[in-house]
Amino acid sequence: MHNPFRAHGALALLMALVGFIVAQDAYAAPSGRELRVGSERSFWVIGSGDAEYDRVRATLVHDGRFARIWVDNRDTARIDRAMLAELARGLDTATPAGSRNPAKGIIENEQEVFGASPVRFKVGGKDDFLLFDIPNTATDGLTLLGYFHTKDQYARSEVSSSNELNMLYIDSREGLRSVRRLLSTIAHEYQHLIQFGRNPTSERFYTEALSELATVITGFRLPNGEYMANTNSPMFRWSDENAGHSQIDYQRGMMLMRYLYEQQGEAYIHRLVGTKGIGVQRIADALVAGGAGSRLDWREVLTRFAVANYLQDEGSGEFGYGSSAAAHGRRTRPAVVDIGTVPAAYRPSRARLAPYGTSYFQVDAPRSLRIAVGPNDDHRVVAITFRGDRIDVSELGRGAEHELGDERGGIERVVLAFVSLSSEGQLVDLGVDTPTRVSMN
């Protein structure tokens, strides 16, 4: 949850009425000496009902290498030590087997990739995590298990509800039904804290996509099925109001960041976090900053990304997802439009490519298949040809014809990936207009 601060007049009036002493109790920025296990203080948290913020009194229960954990005093009796120990371990010292470094916790792993957390309110070199019962205000059956709020990155003189800490809020009820699931949420939210410190005006797509990557590289699995069924969706769209679109957006962002992580490396991701551009320009700028811009541009990146999504290759080649390939458990291929067998009767097919989206067409067992590709530079066409155990990938040059069939019947299928390179929607046509010819434009 990455919410902008909104002033709340009633809250400001309340603070004026309760007086300076209570305000100090709620807001005072503590020194490192004051923060020790057993210490208490009050925090402003997301409100329940009509209140924008509520106030909770909490006790410090863990003071580790990188993290402090606070628990709402109303919850201390029902949260057992084993749960807290598991939570602290995940933050400070260890992550699951699929992590980039299982011998390190979430905080250390993420800081090594995305950058350090903000320093302005970082007390004693550590970040703070507050367990309380987050009001269940989420819709569509989703439960809010944790959040980061930008208000805490401002001084009390700027934002009266600031806790003046690097703080993440963790659900102490539904969240603790599965500490592993809760740690997955924390991995996502912690990257928001880092991102806000390094690039507070970052485009929403990137802040969420990078947070999904943070979840994957710290060892937690995330689904990708909704995106694989909808690869022809606008690449940089971000939808908060449509739950179906939102799931696709999260997964699309996660897959793109995973691909960039594997292909360009951790130094590239670190640069991407701090790069100020939007859309494809941000990808391009980060490539240039790392010296890769002269040999690889964003068009090539998006084209290879489309092929990688179909192949789901676990290798390290240009279409590979490498070490993070196991993040989804089983291989899921994108949805395709299956034209069928050629020669065949005329089967026209038309698709509208979404901005920077991809559509896949499949031709089965082609013995003679000539492809005519138009000169339009707004999209690329890539042929993925399956011959038994062999897979050939070739980009089809614009303004030319290409022979993709095999008269001996050695081809199982050809998958044609149409990759949009435009910020506008566009129509592409694929039709078998003779027994041996497919035309595209």
DOZA-353943 format. One line per 3 residues: number of its first residue (from 1); their letters; for each residue x, y, z of N, C-alpha, C. Coordinates in steps of 0.05 Angstrom, whole numbers. Example, Ala and Ser with C-alpha at 12.3 -4.5 7.8 and 13.67 -1.06 7.14 Angstrom:
BEGIN
1 = AS = 264:-114:156:246:-90:156:264:-66:156 | 257:-45:142:273:-21:143:258:1:157
REM end
This chain:
BEGIN
1 = MHN = 17:-24:0:0:0:0:18:25:0 | 15:41:-20:33:64:-23:16:89:-26 | 6:99:-4:-13:120:-5:-1:148:-2
4 = PFR = -9:168:-17:1:195:-12:-12:205:13 | 2:224:27:-10:235:51:-32:254:44 | -54:253:60:-76:272:57:-80:285:84
7 = AHG = -81:312:84:-85:327:109:-112:320:121 | -114:319:147:-139:312:160:-145:333:182 | -162:352:176:-167:374:194:-177:366:221
10 = ALA = -194:346:223:-205:337:249:-183:326:266 | -164:312:254:-142:301:270:-124:323:281 | -119:343:265:-102:365:274:-116:380:297
13 = LLM = -142:383:295:-157:396:317:-156:380:342 | -159:353:340:-157:336:363:-130:339:377 | -109:340:362:-82:342:374:-80:369:389
16 = ALV = -91:389:378:-90:415:392:-105:414:419 | -126:398:420:-142:396:444:-129:379:466 | -116:356:458:-105:339:478:-79:349:489
19 = GFI = -66:367:475:-43:382:487:-16:370:480 | 4:386:489:31:381:482:42:355:493 | 35:348:518:47:324:531:38:299:516
22 = VAQ = 12:297:510:3:273:495:15:272:467 | 18:296:455:30:296:428:58:286:429 | 73:293:449:100:282:452:100:252:455
25 = DAY = 81:241:470:79:213:474:73:198:448 | 56:211:431:48:198:406:69:201:385 | 83:223:384:99:230:361:129:231:365
28 = AAP = 138:234:389:166:240:394:185:220:380 | 204:231:364:223:214:351:243:203:371 | 243:177:376:260:166:397:289:165:388
31 = SGR = 307:166:407:336:162:401:341:132:403 | 365:124:393:372:96:394:373:85:422 | 381:102:441:383:93:469:356:87:481
34 = ELR = 335:100:472:309:96:483:295:71:472 | 305:61:449:292:38:437:305:12:446 | 294:0:466:304:-26:476:280:-43:481
37 = VGS = 284:-69:481:262:-88:485:248:-81:511 | 221:-80:509:205:-72:532:196:-43:532 | 209:-26:515:201:2:512:173:3:501
40 = ERS = 159:24:508:132:29:497:131:56:484 | 114:59:464:108:85:453:82:82:437 | 71:105:429:46:105:414:52:111:384
43 = FWV = 34:101:367:37:104:338:10:112:326 | 12:128:305:-12:132:288:-13:111:266 | -36:98:263:-40:77:244:-65:83:227
46 = IGS = -68:68:205:-91:72:189:-116:67:205 | -137:84:201:-160:84:219:-181:64:212 | -198:59:230:-222:42:226:-247:59:226
49 = GDA = -267:50:213:-292:65:211:-287:91:196 | -297:113:207:-294:139:194:-268:154:200 | -253:143:218:-228:156:226:-206:151:205
52 = EYD = -191:172:198:-169:168:179:-146:154:193 | -141:161:218:-120:148:233:-130:142:261 | -120:120:272:-124:112:300:-96:113:314
55 = RVR = -97:112:340:-73:112:355:-71:87:371 | -48:73:370:-44:48:385:-19:51:402 | -20:38:425:3:37:444:16:10:439
58 = ATL = 43:9:435:56:-15:428:82:-19:444 | 91:-44:446:115:-51:461:135:-62:442 | 161:-55:445:182:-65:429:189:-94:439
61 = VHD = 186:-114:421:190:-142:429:215:-154:415 | 226:-141:395:249:-152:382:267:-129:372 | 292:-131:379:312:-111:370:335:-126:358
64 = GRF = 334:-129:331:353:-147:317:375:-132:302 | 386:-146:283:408:-134:267:399:-111:250 | 376:-115:237:366:-95:218:338:-86:225
67 = ARI = 324:-101:242:295:-95:246:288:-93:276 | 269:-75:282:256:-75:308:227:-82:303 | 216:-99:320:188:-107:318:172:-97:342
70 = WVD = 151:-82:337:133:-72:358:107:-87:356 | 94:-92:379:68:-105:380:48:-88:395 | 25:-83:383:3:-69:396:-2:-83:423
73 = NRD = -3:-67:444:-7:-78:471:-32:-95:474 | -52:-90:458:-76:-106:459:-72:-134:447 | -50:-138:433:-45:-164:420:-23:-181:432
76 = TAR = -9:-170:452:15:-184:462:7:-211:474 | -16:-214:486:-24:-239:499:-29:-261:480 | -38:-255:455:-45:-276:437:-24:-282:415
79 = IDR = -3:-267:414:19:-272:395:41:-287:409 | 45:-312:402:65:-328:416:93:-322:406 | 112:-331:422:141:-326:417:150:-339:392
82 = AML = 139:-362:386:148:-377:362:142:-361:336 | 118:-349:336:111:-332:313:129:-308:310 | 135:-295:332:152:-272:331:181:-280:323
85 = AEL = 190:-303:333:216:-312:325:218:-318:295 | 197:-330:284:197:-336:255:197:-310:239 | 181:-291:249:180:-265:235:207:-250:236
88 = ARG = 219:-250:260:245:-237:263:266:-250:246 | 265:-276:245:285:-291:229:283:-283:200 | 258:-282:190:254:-274:162:264:-246:155
91 = LDT = 261:-228:174:270:-201:170:300:-198:172 | 312:-212:191:340:-207:199:361:-226:188 | 354:-252:187:376:-271:184:372:-293:162
94 = ATP = 348:-299:153:345:-321:134:320:-317:117 | 321:-327:92:298:-327:74:296:-355:61 | 273:-361:48:269:-388:38:290:-396:17
97 = AGS = 289:-422:10:310:-433:-7:311:-420:-35 | 290:-409:-45:290:-396:-71:301:-368:-71 | 310:-358:-48:320:-331:-46:347:-328:-60
100 = RNP = 353:-303:-67:380:-298:-79:402:-304:-59 | 396:-303:-33:415:-311:-12:400:-319:12 | 394:-345:15:378:-355:37:391:-350:64
103 = AKG = 417:-344:65:430:-340:91:427:-311:100 | 412:-295:86:406:-268:94:376:-263:95 | 368:-244:112:340:-238:115:330:-220:92
106 = IIE = 304:-214:93:291:-197:73:305:-170:71 | 310:-158:94:321:-131:93:348:-130:80 | 366:-147:88:393:-147:76:393:-154:47
109 = NEQ = 377:-174:39:375:-182:11:365:-159:-6 | 344:-146:3:332:-124:-13:351:-100:-14 | 364:-93:7:381:-70:7:405:-74:-12
112 = EVF = 414:-99:-15:436:-105:-33:428:-102:-62 | 402:-104:-68:393:-102:-96:381:-75:-102 | 363:-66:-85:347:-42:-91:359:-16:-79
115 = GAS = 376:-19:-59:388:4:-46:381:5:-16 | 394:23:-2:389:26:27:362:39:32 | 351:34:55:326:47:63:333:76:71
118 = PVR = 313:94:71:318:122:76:332:127:103 | 348:148:104:365:153:128:352:173:147 | 333:189:137:323:212:153:312:203:180
121 = FKV = 296:182:180:284:172:205:293:144:212 | 316:137:204:327:110:209:342:111:236 | 330:100:256:341:102:283:359:79:289
124 = GGK = 384:85:296:403:63:303:409:45:279 | 406:55:255:412:39:231:392:17:226 | 368:18:238:348:-3:235:321:8:226
127 = DDF = 305:-10:216:278:-3:207:257:-16:226 | 233:-4:228:213:-12:248:189:-25:235 | 178:-45:249:155:-60:239:135:-62:262
130 = LLF = 110:-53:257:89:-52:278:68:-72:272 | 64:-91:290:42:-110:288:17:-99:302 | -4:-96:287:-30:-89:298:-52:-100:280
133 = DIP = -76:-100:290:-98:-112:274:-107:-91:254 | -97:-94:229:-104:-75:208:-134:-77:201 | -148:-55:201:-177:-56:193:-180:-69:166
136 = NTA = -198:-87:164:-203:-101:138:-220:-84:120 | -207:-65:107:-222:-46:89:-219:-54:60 | -204:-75:54:-199:-83:27:-224:-94:14
139 = TDG = -227:-92:-12:-250:-101:-27:-244:-126:-42 | -264:-137:-55:-261:-161:-73:-250:-185:-58 | -256:-187:-33:-247:-210:-17:-218:-211:-10
142 = LTL = -203:-190:-16:-175:-189:-9:-171:-176:19 | -152:-186:33:-146:-177:60:-119:-162:60 | -119:-138:72:-95:-122:74:-77:-134:96
145 = LGY = -55:-145:89:-37:-158:109:-14:-140:117 | -9:-118:102:12:-100:110:13:-76:91 | 26:-55:100:28:-32:83:51:-14:92
148 = FHT = 60:3:73:79:24:78:64:50:73 | 67:70:91:54:96:87:75:118:86 | 73:134:65:93:155:61:91:177:82
151 = KDQ = 70:179:97:67:200:118:90:199:138 | 101:174:143:121:171:163:149:181:154 | 151:189:129:176:199:118:177:230:119
154 = YAR = 158:242:133:158:271:136:160:278:166 | 170:301:171:172:311:199:144:317:209 | 141:316:236:115:322:248:106:351:241
157 = SEV = 125:369:237:118:396:229:106:397:202 | 112:377:185:100:376:158:75:359:157 | 75:337:171:53:318:172:48:310:201
160 = SSS = 26:319:212:21:315:241:19:286:249 | 11:268:230:7:240:236:31:223:231 | 54:236:225:78:221:220:89:208:245
163 = NEL = 98:183:243:111:170:265:141:174:264 | 151:188:244:179:195:241:197:171:244 | 190:149:230:206:125:230:204:112:202
166 = NML = 224:96:196:222:78:173:205:55:182 | 179:57:177:160:38:189:143:24:169 | 140:-2:173:120:-18:159:100:-29:179
169 = YID = 75:-31:170:53:-39:187:44:-68:179 | 42:-85:198:37:-114:193:12:-123:208 | -4:-138:194:-29:-147:206:-24:-169:227
172 = SRE = -35:-165:251:-30:-183:273:-51:-205:277 | -71:-204:260:-93:-224:263:-93:-243:239 | -105:-235:216:-105:-252:193:-76:-258:183
175 = GLR = -59:-238:186:-32:-241:177:-17:-264:190 | -21:-267:216:-6:-288:230:-17:-316:227 | -38:-319:211:-47:-346:205:-26:-361:188
178 = SVR = -10:-346:174:13:-357:159:35:-337:159 | 56:-342:175:78:-323:177:93:-322:150 | 95:-344:136:108:-345:110:93:-326:90
181 = RLL = 67:-327:90:52:-309:72:55:-280:81 | 57:-276:107:61:-249:117:88:-238:109 | 108:-255:110:135:-247:103:136:-240:73
184 = STI = 121:-254:57:119:-248:28:108:-220:24 | 87:-213:40:76:-186:39:97:-165:48 | 111:-171:69:131:-152:79:153:-148:58
187 = AHE = 161:-169:44:181:-167:23:172:-147:2 | 147:-148:-5:136:-129:-25:136:-100:-13 | 125:-97:11:122:-70:22:149:-58:29
190 = YQH = 169:-74:36:194:-62:44:208:-48:20 | 204:-60:-4:215:-46:-28:202:-19:-32 | 177:-16:-25:164:10:-27:178:31:-10
193 = LIQ = 187:23:14:202:41:32:228:49:18 | 242:30:7:267:36:-7:262:55:-31 | 242:47:-46:236:62:-71:229:91:-64
196 = FGR = 213:95:-43:205:122:-35:229:139:-27 | 248:126:-14:272:141:-6:290:149:-30 | 291:132:-50:309:137:-73:295:151:-96
199 = NPT = 269:147:-99:255:158:-122:225:162:-115 | 219:183:-99:192:186:-88:171:191:-109 | 178:200:-133:158:206:-154:156:183:-174
202 = SER = 167:160:-168:167:138:-187:139:131:-198 | 138:124:-223:113:116:-236:103:91:-221 | 77:90:-217:64:69:-201:71:41:-212
205 = FYT = 70:38:-238:76:12:-250:103:1:-239 | 123:19:-239:150:10:-230:151:5:-200 | 139:21:-184:140:17:-156:128:-10:-148
208 = EAL = 106:-17:-161:93:-43:-155:108:-66:-168 | 117:-63:-193:131:-84:-207:157:-91:-192 | 172:-71:-183:197:-76:-168:191:-89:-141
211 = SEL = 169:-82:-129:162:-95:-104:154:-124:-108 | 142:-131:-131:137:-159:-137:163:-174:-142 | 182:-161:-155:208:-173:-158:221:-178:-131
214 = ATV = 219:-159:-113:230:-162:-86:219:-187:-73 | 194:-193:-77:181:-217:-65:194:-242:-77 | 198:-242:-103:209:-266:-117:237:-271:-109
217 = ITG = 254:-250:-108:283:-255:-103:289:-260:-74 | 269:-256:-56:273:-264:-28:260:-291:-22 | 253:-306:-44:246:-334:-41:217:-341:-40
220 = FRL = 199:-323:-48:170:-328:-46:159:-331:-74 | 141:-350:-78:129:-355:-104:105:-337:-109 | 102:-328:-133:80:-312:-141:67:-323:-166
223 = PNG = 41:-322:-170:28:-332:-194:33:-315:-218 | 30:-326:-242:32:-310:-266:10:-318:-286 | -9:-335:-278:-29:-346:-296:-47:-325:-309
226 = EYM = -55:-305:-293:-73:-284:-305:-59:-268:-327 | -33:-262:-323:-19:-248:-344:-14:-266:-368 | -7:-291:-363:-2:-309:-386:-27:-313:-403
229 = ANT = -50:-310:-391:-75:-311:-406:-82:-285:-419 | -67:-264:-412:-74:-237:-422:-48:-221:-428 | -30:-233:-444:-5:-219:-451:-10:-194:-468
232 = NSP = -33:-194:-482:-39:-171:-499:-54:-150:-482 | -40:-139:-462:-51:-118:-445:-31:-96:-445 | -40:-71:-440:-21:-48:-441:1:-52:-420
235 = MFR = 26:-51:-429:49:-58:-412:50:-40:-387 | 46:-14:-389:50:4:-367:24:13:-354 | 3:-1:-360:-23:6:-347:-21:-1:-317
238 = WSD = -35:15:-301:-38:8:-273:-67:14:-265 | -82:-7:-257:-110:-5:-251:-115:-11:-221 | -126:9:-207:-133:5:-179:-162:-2:-175
241 = ENA = -179:4:-195:-208:1:-192:-219:-25:-203 | -204:-37:-222:-213:-62:-234:-196:-85:-223 | -208:-102:-207:-193:-123:-194:-180:-142:-213
244 = GHS = -195:-149:-235:-184:-167:-255:-160:-155:-269 | -162:-130:-277:-139:-116:-289:-116:-114:-270 | -122:-109:-245:-101:-105:-225:-84:-129:-222
247 = QID = -96:-153:-221:-80:-178:-219:-62:-181:-243 | -73:-175:-267:-56:-177:-291:-33:-157:-290 | -39:-133:-280:-18:-112:-279:4:-120:-260
250 = YQR = -3:-131:-236:18:-140:-218:35:-161:-230 | 22:-181:-243:37:-203:-254:54:-195:-278 | 43:-178:-295:59:-168:-318:83:-153:-308
253 = GMM = 80:-135:-289:102:-121:-278:123:-139:-266 | 114:-159:-251:132:-178:-238:148:-193:-259 | 135:-202:-281:149:-217:-302:169:-200:-316
256 = LMR = 163:-176:-322:182:-158:-336:206:-153:-318 | 201:-147:-292:224:-142:-275:241:-167:-270 | 228:-190:-269:243:-215:-267:261:-219:-291
259 = YLY = 251:-213:-315:267:-216:-339:290:-197:-339 | 285:-172:-332:307:-152:-331:328:-160:-310 | 318:-170:-287:336:-179:-266:355:-201:-275
262 = EQQ = 344:-221:-289:360:-243:-298:378:-235:-321 | 369:-219:-339:384:-212:-363:405:-190:-359 | 397:-170:-343:415:-147:-340:429:-146:-313
265 = GEA = 420:-161:-294:434:-163:-269:425:-144:-247 | 435:-148:-223:427:-133:-200:435:-104:-201 | 458:-98:-213:466:-70:-216:446:-55:-233
268 = YIH = 435:-68:-254:416:-55:-271:390:-48:-255 | 381:-67:-239:357:-63:-222:362:-40:-203 | 385:-38:-191:392:-16:-173:390:10:-187
271 = RLV = 400:12:-212:398:36:-228:369:42:-235 | 354:22:-241:326:25:-249:309:38:-227 | 315:29:-202:300:41:-179:303:71:-178
274 = GTK = 327:81:-183:333:109:-181:328:125:-206 | 323:112:-229:319:126:-254:292:140:-254 | 291:165:-265:268:182:-262:248:180:-285
277 = GIG = 255:168:-307:238:167:-331:212:151:-326 | 195:151:-346:170:136:-345:169:117:-369 | 151:97:-368:147:79:-390:173:66:-400
280 = VQR = 174:61:-426:198:48:-438:223:65:-435 | 219:92:-432:243:109:-430:259:103:-404 | 245:94:-384:260:88:-359:277:63:-363
283 = IAD = 267:43:-377:283:20:-384:307:28:-400 | 302:44:-420:324:53:-438:345:69:-423 | 336:88:-406:355:104:-391:373:88:-373
286 = ALV = 361:68:-360:377:50:-342:397:34:-358 | 390:26:-383:408:11:-400:432:29:-407 | 426:54:-415:447:72:-423:465:78:-399
289 = AGG = 454:82:-376:470:89:-352:489:66:-345 | 482:42:-352:500:19:-346:518:12:-369 | 517:27:-391:534:21:-413:524:1:-433
292 = AGS = 499:-9:-429:488:-29:-447:472:-16:-470 | 468:10:-468:451:23:-488:461:22:-516 | 488:19:-520:499:18:-547:495:-8:-561
295 = RLD = 490:-30:-546:486:-56:-558:458:-67:-555 | 442:-54:-538:415:-65:-533:396:-42:-527 | 374:-40:-542:355:-19:-535:329:-32:-525
298 = WRE = 310:-15:-517:286:-25:-504:269:-41:-523 | 271:-36:-549:256:-52:-569:264:-81:-568 | 291:-85:-567:301:-112:-566:294:-125:-540
301 = VLT = 294:-110:-518:287:-121:-492:258:-131:-492 | 239:-115:-502:211:-123:-502:206:-146:-521 | 221:-147:-544:218:-169:-563:228:-195:-550
304 = RFA = 251:-195:-537:261:-219:-524:244:-227:-501 | 233:-207:-487:215:-213:-464:191:-229:-474 | 180:-221:-497:157:-235:-508:164:-264:-514
307 = VAN = 187:-269:-526:195:-296:-532:200:-312:-506 | 213:-300:-487:219:-313:-461:193:-322:-447 | 173:-305:-450:148:-312:-436:135:-337:-449
310 = YLQ = 139:-341:-475:128:-365:-487:145:-389:-481 | 171:-386:-483:189:-409:-478:191:-417:-449 | 189:-397:-431:193:-402:-402:219:-417:-397
313 = DEG = 240:-408:-410:266:-422:-409:279:-418:-382 | 289:-440:-370:303:-438:-345:332:-432:-348 | 342:-430:-373:370:-425:-378:377:-396:-374
316 = SGE = 402:-390:-381:411:-363:-378:415:-348:-404 | 406:-360:-426:408:-347:-452:391:-322:-454 | 389:-310:-477:375:-285:-480:345:-287:-476
319 = FGY = 335:-312:-476:306:-316:-471:302:-330:-444 | 322:-329:-427:320:-344:-402:311:-329:-378 | 299:-343:-359:292:-331:-333:311:-342:-311
322 = GSS = 330:-358:-319:351:-366:-301:343:-375:-273 | 356:-363:-253:353:-371:-225:325:-367:-214 | 309:-349:-226:282:-344:-215:261:-359:-230
325 = AAA = 269:-379:-248:249:-393:-264:230:-410:-247 | 240:-418:-223:223:-435:-206:203:-419:-190 | 201:-394:-194:185:-377:-177:155:-383:-180
328 = HGR = 147:-398:-201:119:-404:-205:113:-434:-203 | 133:-450:-197:128:-478:-194:126:-493:-220 | 105:-489:-235:101:-503:-261:102:-482:-283
331 = RTR = 109:-492:-307:111:-475:-330:84:-467:-341 | 79:-442:-346:53:-433:-357:59:-417:-382 | 48:-427:-404:52:-413:-430:30:-393:-434
334 = PAV = 36:-372:-450:15:-352:-456:-7:-364:-474 | -30:-352:-473:-52:-359:-490:-44:-354:-519 | -53:-371:-538:-47:-367:-566:-73:-369:-582
337 = VDI = -72:-356:-606:-93:-360:-626:-84:-382:-644 | -98:-405:-643:-89:-428:-659:-103:-428:-686 | -87:-422:-707:-98:-421:-734:-104:-448:-745
340 = GTV = -89:-468:-736:-94:-495:-746:-73:-504:-766 | -80:-524:-783:-61:-536:-801:-62:-521:-828 | -38:-517:-840:-35:-506:-866:-23:-527:-884
343 = PAA = -33:-533:-909:-54:-518:-922:-82:-520:-909 | -97:-500:-913:-124:-499:-901:-140:-479:-915 | -166:-479:-910:-184:-459:-921:-177:-432:-908
346 = YRP = -187:-411:-921:-182:-384:-911:-193:-381:-882 | -175:-374:-864:-183:-370:-836:-173:-342:-827 | -187:-321:-833:-176:-295:-826:-177:-292:-795
349 = SRA = -157:-278:-785:-156:-272:-757:-145:-244:-754 | -157:-229:-736:-148:-202:-732:-145:-197:-702 | -124:-183:-695:-120:-177:-667:-112:-147:-664
352 = RLA = -121:-136:-643:-113:-108:-636:-91:-110:-615 | -68:-101:-622:-46:-102:-603:-49:-78:-584 | -48:-84:-558:-48:-63:-538:-21:-50:-537
355 = PYG = -19:-26:-527:7:-12:-525:28:-30:-511 | 49:-36:-526:71:-53:-517:62:-81:-508 | 39:-90:-518:29:-116:-512:38:-137:-533
358 = TSY = 32:-162:-528:40:-184:-546:17:-203:-550 | 13:-211:-576:-6:-232:-584:10:-254:-597 | 1:-279:-592:14:-303:-603:-6:-318:-621
361 = FQV = 4:-325:-645:-11:-341:-664:4:-367:-669 | -11:-389:-671:2:-415:-675:-8:-428:-701 | 11:-439:-717:5:-454:-741:16:-482:-737
364 = DAP = -1:-502:-741:6:-530:-736:18:-544:-760 | 40:-558:-756:52:-575:-776:53:-563:-804 | 64:-540:-808:64:-528:-835:85:-541:-853
367 = RSL = 76:-551:-876:95:-562:-896:105:-540:-915 | 87:-521:-921:95:-498:-937:82:-473:-925 | 98:-455:-915:87:-432:-901:105:-408:-907
370 = RIA = 95:-391:-925:109:-366:-932:96:-343:-917 | 112:-328:-903:103:-306:-886:111:-279:-899 | 92:-262:-905:99:-235:-915:94:-215:-892
373 = VGP = 115:-202:-884:113:-183:-862:115:-154:-873 | 96:-138:-866:95:-110:-875:118:-93:-865 | 121:-69:-875:143:-52:-868:139:-36:-842
376 = NDD = 116:-40:-829:109:-24:-806:129:-28:-783 | 139:-7:-772:159:-9:-750:146:-7:-723 | 120:-8:-722:106:-5:-696:104:-31:-681
379 = HRV = 112:-53:-694:112:-79:-680:133:-97:-693 | 140:-118:-679:159:-139:-688:144:-165:-690 | 153:-182:-709:142:-209:-712:165:-229:-708
382 = VAI = 161:-247:-689:182:-268:-683:170:-295:-687 | 184:-312:-702:175:-340:-706:190:-358:-687 | 175:-374:-672:186:-395:-654:178:-422:-666
385 = TFR = 198:-436:-677:193:-461:-692:201:-485:-676 | 183:-505:-673:188:-529:-658:192:-552:-677 | 216:-564:-675:223:-588:-691:232:-610:-672
388 = GDR = 214:-626:-662:221:-646:-643:233:-633:-618 | 257:-639:-611:270:-628:-587:284:-601:-593 | 283:-593:-618:297:-568:-626:277:-545:-628
391 = IDV = 286:-522:-618:270:-498:-619:286:-476:-633 | 276:-465:-654:290:-443:-668:274:-417:-665 | 288:-395:-659:275:-369:-656:287:-350:-676
394 = SEL = 270:-337:-692:280:-318:-712:261:-295:-714 | 273:-271:-714:256:-247:-719:253:-244:-749 | 228:-239:-757:222:-237:-786:225:-208:-795
397 = GRG = 244:-204:-812:250:-177:-821:226:-163:-834 | 223:-137:-830:201:-122:-841:204:-118:-871 | 181:-117:-885:181:-112:-913:193:-135:-929
400 = AEH = 189:-160:-920:200:-183:-934:183:-208:-930 | 188:-229:-947:174:-254:-945:193:-274:-932 | 182:-293:-916:198:-312:-902:185:-340:-905
403 = ELG = 201:-360:-911:191:-388:-913:196:-402:-886 | 174:-412:-874:176:-424:-848:167:-453:-848 | 158:-464:-871:148:-491:-872:170:-512:-876
406 = DER = 162:-537:-875:181:-559:-880:166:-581:-895 | 173:-584:-921:158:-603:-938:161:-632:-928 | 181:-638:-912:185:-665:-902:168:-670:-876
409 = GGI = 154:-650:-867:137:-654:-844:152:-654:-817 | 175:-641:-817:191:-642:-792:184:-621:-772 | 166:-603:-778:158:-582:-760:133:-589:-745
412 = ERV = 134:-588:-719:111:-594:-702:91:-570:-703 | 102:-546:-699:86:-522:-699:104:-497:-701 | 92:-475:-710:105:-449:-710:88:-430:-695
415 = VLA = 100:-416:-675:86:-396:-660:96:-369:-668 | 78:-351:-676:86:-324:-685:78:-305:-663 | 98:-291:-653:94:-271:-632:93:-243:-644
418 = FVS = 71:-229:-642:69:-201:-650:74:-184:-626 | 94:-168:-627:103:-152:-604:99:-122:-611 | 82:-109:-596:77:-80:-601:101:-64:-590
421 = LSS = 109:-44:-606:130:-26:-598:120:3:-598 | 94:5:-593:81:31:-595:65:37:-570 | 63:62:-563:47:71:-541:17:72:-548
424 = EGQ = 11:67:-574:-17:67:-583:-25:39:-591 | -52:34:-589:-62:9:-599:-60:7:-629 | -58:-18:-639:-56:-21:-668:-69:-48:-676
427 = LVD = -79:-49:-701:-91:-74:-712:-70:-90:-728 | -70:-116:-724:-53:-134:-741:-72:-155:-751 | -67:-163:-776:-83:-183:-790:-66:-208:-796
430 = LGV = -77:-231:-792:-64:-256:-799:-85:-273:-812 | -81:-279:-838:-101:-295:-853:-88:-314:-872 | -98:-339:-874:-88:-358:-894:-105:-353:-919
433 = DTP = -93:-339:-939:-109:-332:-962:-103:-350:-987 | -83:-368:-985:-79:-389:-1005:-70:-413:-989 | -68:-437:-1002:-59:-460:-987:-31:-457:-976
436 = TRV = -15:-439:-986:13:-438:-978:22:-410:-968 | 5:-391:-966:14:-364:-961:-1:-353:-936 | 14:-340:-919:2:-325:-897:12:-297:-900
439 = SMN = -7:-278:-899:1:-250:-901:-4:-236:-875 | 14:-218:-868:11:-203:-843:18:-174:-847 | 4:-156:-833:11:-128:-835:2:-114:-809
REM end
